[in-house]
Amino acid sequence: MSIAALALGLAATAPAAAQEVEVEQNYYYEPVVVEEQHDFARLRFGISGLGGGQWESGPDLGMGGAAVRLGVQIGDVFAVYYQPTGMIGSIIDRDPGRDSIAGLMWNTAMAELTLGNMFQIGVGPSVDFIWGCEEDIQDEVECASSDVFFGVDGRLALVLGDYGPGSREGFVIEARIHPTWYDDDEASIAVLGGLGFEVY
């Protein structure tokens, strides 16, 4: 009789014990990594304040102004953009009493490489305008004889900021060199430094 009671007791407790073991089991799941998709072609935008000087053929100028960069970033390395640059200059080699204010406008089509997410190297042709030259000053005869001139823009920049995947942005420290041919023989060379902001 006692053996039968013991058997019935074990049968009654077995499901409860099995359930308890099942509850105590640990389940492990491996995380699924989903890569975020980024646009291969995206907006390229920047703005900088600039200052520097121009010398050689044409008027010698101390000048300052600003540039905007607007175009397309293609992948993380290559970009094409339009870069208008407006400058106001003081002509430093004129006689006292003569008006020494000049204005410059450079319209550049730039192609640029970004290396290591932070170094930008760009170059492109430019259509240049200058106002304020005078025909009766020998060094300014060429720049006073036409409204449009050919130029070339070179840009080297360091961007300090967010280098995450996809669109990047940051604070810009840049240097520019810009020759303008007021005549066919010799270029007037502008050298500028600037600070700005970039989304690329």
PLY file of the C-alpha trace (Angstrom):
ply
format ascii 1.0
element vertex 200
property float x
property float y
property float z
element edge 199
property int vertex1
property int vertex2
end_header
0.00 0.00 0.00
2.84 2.37 0.88
4.60 1.55 -2.37
1.51 2.51 -4.36
1.16 5.77 -2.43
4.84 6.59 -3.04
4.42 5.94 -6.77
1.37 8.20 -6.94
3.26 10.97 -5.12
6.19 10.81 -7.51
3.87 10.89 -10.49
2.14 13.99 -9.13
5.36 15.92 -8.44
7.16 15.05 -11.71
5.31 17.59 -13.96
5.90 20.39 -11.44
9.62 19.57 -11.27
9.90 19.50 -15.06
8.13 22.86 -15.31
10.49 24.37 -12.75
13.55 23.17 -14.71
12.10 24.63 -17.92
11.56 28.02 -16.29
15.13 28.13 -15.05
16.64 27.58 -18.54
18.49 30.57 -20.06
17.98 31.51 -23.70
20.70 33.36 -25.67
20.05 35.36 -28.84
22.78 36.74 -31.09
22.18 40.42 -31.99
21.39 41.16 -35.61
23.50 44.04 -36.99
21.65 46.15 -39.55
23.91 48.46 -41.56
22.52 51.94 -42.03
22.17 52.92 -45.64
23.84 56.18 -46.74
23.30 58.24 -49.86
26.16 57.79 -52.32
25.51 61.26 -53.77
24.57 63.97 -51.26
24.60 67.72 -50.69
27.93 69.47 -50.47
27.77 72.87 -48.75
30.30 75.19 -47.16
30.92 78.82 -46.32
34.14 80.63 -45.38
35.40 84.07 -44.50
38.65 84.92 -46.31
41.49 87.42 -46.20
44.79 87.88 -48.01
46.54 89.73 -50.80
47.15 89.87 -54.55
50.28 90.93 -56.39
52.30 90.60 -59.64
50.59 91.66 -62.89
47.72 94.06 -62.16
47.00 96.01 -58.97
48.53 95.02 -55.64
45.66 94.42 -53.23
45.00 93.68 -49.61
41.52 92.14 -49.55
38.88 90.28 -47.62
35.53 88.65 -48.33
33.64 85.38 -48.33
33.11 82.21 -50.38
30.24 79.75 -50.66
30.54 76.12 -51.83
27.44 74.41 -53.22
27.37 71.13 -55.11
27.40 67.34 -54.83
29.53 65.02 -52.69
29.95 61.73 -54.59
30.85 59.02 -52.12
33.28 59.91 -49.34
36.21 60.97 -51.54
35.12 63.00 -54.60
33.05 66.20 -54.92
32.10 68.75 -57.55
30.73 72.16 -56.64
30.33 75.80 -57.63
32.36 78.22 -55.54
31.55 81.94 -55.88
33.99 84.20 -54.03
33.34 87.91 -53.45
36.16 90.18 -52.24
36.64 93.87 -51.45
40.21 95.09 -51.74
42.31 98.13 -51.00
44.77 98.91 -53.80
48.04 99.64 -52.02
50.23 100.99 -54.84
48.25 104.09 -55.89
49.16 107.72 -55.39
47.57 109.51 -52.42
44.19 110.96 -53.25
43.27 108.32 -55.80
40.35 106.00 -55.07
41.90 102.74 -53.80
38.83 100.51 -53.45
38.44 97.49 -55.75
35.91 94.68 -55.99
36.53 91.13 -57.17
34.21 88.25 -58.04
35.51 84.76 -58.82
33.18 82.08 -60.19
34.87 78.69 -59.92
33.84 75.16 -60.92
35.71 72.99 -58.43
36.63 69.29 -58.39
37.85 68.09 -55.01
39.23 65.05 -53.19
38.69 64.37 -49.48
41.46 62.26 -47.92
41.17 60.60 -44.53
37.77 62.29 -43.97
39.47 65.57 -43.03
41.86 66.81 -45.75
40.34 68.49 -48.82
42.33 69.26 -52.00
40.52 71.01 -54.84
41.20 72.81 -58.11
39.13 74.30 -60.91
38.83 76.98 -63.62
37.30 80.35 -62.83
35.59 83.25 -64.57
36.84 86.39 -62.83
35.63 89.99 -62.63
37.37 93.03 -61.15
36.15 96.59 -60.63
38.16 99.65 -59.68
41.12 99.46 -62.07
42.17 102.69 -63.84
43.42 102.86 -67.42
45.95 105.64 -66.76
47.98 103.57 -64.27
50.54 101.34 -66.00
50.07 98.25 -63.81
46.27 98.46 -64.16
45.87 98.94 -67.91
45.16 95.27 -68.58
42.63 94.78 -65.78
40.78 97.95 -66.86
40.49 96.86 -70.50
37.99 94.02 -70.09
35.15 92.87 -67.86
35.91 89.11 -67.84
39.19 87.29 -67.14
40.34 83.69 -66.87
41.49 82.35 -63.51
42.31 79.13 -61.68
41.44 78.33 -58.07
43.36 75.96 -55.81
42.09 75.05 -52.34
43.61 73.10 -49.44
41.51 72.65 -46.28
41.46 70.87 -42.95
38.02 69.97 -41.53
37.72 69.36 -37.78
34.44 67.77 -36.73
32.14 64.77 -37.10
33.57 62.03 -39.37
30.77 59.47 -38.98
29.65 57.33 -41.93
27.67 59.17 -44.56
27.31 62.94 -44.34
30.11 64.67 -42.42
30.45 68.20 -41.09
32.95 70.35 -39.27
34.94 73.54 -38.75
37.15 74.48 -41.73
40.66 75.95 -41.84
41.62 76.61 -45.45
44.22 78.14 -47.76
43.52 79.36 -51.30
45.74 80.35 -54.20
44.08 82.06 -57.16
45.96 83.26 -60.27
44.04 85.59 -62.61
45.35 86.37 -66.09
44.67 90.04 -66.76
46.97 89.66 -69.77
48.32 86.66 -71.71
51.85 86.74 -70.34
51.70 86.95 -66.56
49.19 86.05 -63.87
48.20 88.18 -60.90
48.36 85.83 -57.91
46.06 86.03 -54.88
46.89 84.07 -51.72
44.16 83.76 -49.08
43.48 82.11 -45.74
40.06 81.43 -44.28
37.84 79.91 -41.61
34.40 78.42 -42.14
31.99 75.52 -41.90
31.48 72.49 -44.14
28.84 69.79 -44.73
30.24 67.13 -47.07
0 1
1 2
2 3
3 4
4 5
5 6
6 7
7 8
8 9
9 10
10 11
11 12
12 13
13 14
14 15
15 16
16 17
17 18
18 19
19 20
20 21
21 22
22 23
23 24
24 25
25 26
26 27
27 28
28 29
29 30
30 31
31 32
32 33
33 34
34 35
35 36
36 37
37 38
38 39
39 40
40 41
41 42
42 43
43 44
44 45
45 46
46 47
47 48
48 49
49 50
50 51
51 52
52 53
53 54
54 55
55 56
56 57
57 58
58 59
59 60
60 61
61 62
62 63
63 64
64 65
65 66
66 67
67 68
68 69
69 70
70 71
71 72
72 73
73 74
74 75
75 76
76 77
77 78
78 79
79 80
80 81
81 82
82 83
83 84
84 85
85 86
86 87
87 88
88 89
89 90
90 91
91 92
92 93
93 94
94 95
95 96
96 97
97 98
98 99
99 100
100 101
101 102
102 103
103 104
104 105
105 106
106 107
107 108
108 109
109 110
110 111
111 112
112 113
113 114
114 115
115 116
116 117
117 118
118 119
119 120
120 121
121 122
122 123
123 124
124 125
125 126
126 127
127 128
128 129
129 130
130 131
131 132
132 133
133 134
134 135
135 136
136 137
137 138
138 139
139 140
140 141
141 142
142 143
143 144
144 145
145 146
146 147
147 148
148 149
149 150
150 151
151 152
152 153
153 154
154 155
155 156
156 157
157 158
158 159
159 160
160 161
161 162
162 163
163 164
164 165
165 166
166 167
167 168
168 169
169 170
170 171
171 172
172 173
173 174
174 175
175 176
176 177
177 178
178 179
179 180
180 181
181 182
182 183
183 184
184 185
185 186
186 187
187 188
188 189
189 190
190 191
191 192
192 193
193 194
194 195
195 196
196 197
197 198
198 199
